């Protein structure tokens, strides 16, 4: 899951390069893009019946996403 999600985040690097001269804008845009990726199901999370018993990876959605 972590490696998958890291690769998705890395793929946003070229899109964020245009904001490299402004750290505040870069941070806001990165957070916005990653939150959209979570809401759009581009990321993965573990699903299971209990903490510590995660049985499968599923696409993310807006449930539990940072607002």
KASULGI-V465766 format. One line per field, one symbol per residue. ss: DSSP state (H for helix, E for strand, L for the rest). phi: phi as a letter, one per 20 degrees, with the letter a starting at -180 (. if undefined). A space follows every 10 residues. Layout:
# KASULGI-V465766
ss=???
phi=???
This chain:
# KASULGI-V465766
ss=LHHHHHHHHH HLHHHHHHHL LLHHHHHHHH HHHHHHHHHL LLLEEEEEEE LLEEEEEEEL LLLLLLL
phi=.fffffffff fegffegfdg ecfffgffff fffffffffe mfecbecaeb gncedbecff bffnffe
